[in-house]
């Protein structure tokens, strides 16, 4: 999927804000490493727990029972083996459904108001993700950084805070879910999307270009919808 340069710039620049200045600190070597929540590249620590999500106008719960999977056929420099900006090549199963995550961009959302807050890895989620595929669109935004510094900062980025949206319950059976990212670029839009609690409305906003396009990843999560 082709992502416009302006929207990619907005996405990553805003993620840098969400990460509390992570780009500058990483480039300077001043930040502590972010835990990957992985047992090895592309395979997450198995945990059992729950988060919530929006589905067809209401809130539902997920029960996780396996760690994340990130397709290592798509190269990633993150300690988790996960990346955003390119689609997976091989899925962990023949059967899977999409999981859309929304990320607030360029405005403040109270950290604990999000289902998965910034700087806290939700159950069976990766703690880091590689955003370096988006680096070419960012060079003009960080003139104080060399291309090498910016690329290095984006390679092992802390997974930003987000909400979850699904389009099916899969009959309540556990399965792998293909993670897709959507950046929400205004607080009013964020509030409207969360109030409707449905991917149908979210997708309308994507089509109206009121959010970023849908951004592919190599990341899968494993859970059942309760």
Protein Blocks (a to p, Z undefined) as FASTA:
>chain_A
ZZdfklmmmmmmmmmmmnnomlmmmmnopaccddehiabehiacdddddddddeehiacd
dddfbdcdddfkbccfbfnlpaehiacfbdcbfbdcdddddddehiacdfklpmbaghia
cehiafbdcfklmmmmmmmmmmmbcfklmmmmmmmccddddddddfbeklopacdddddd
dddfbfklmmmmmmnopaklmmmmmmnopaccddddfbdcddddZZ
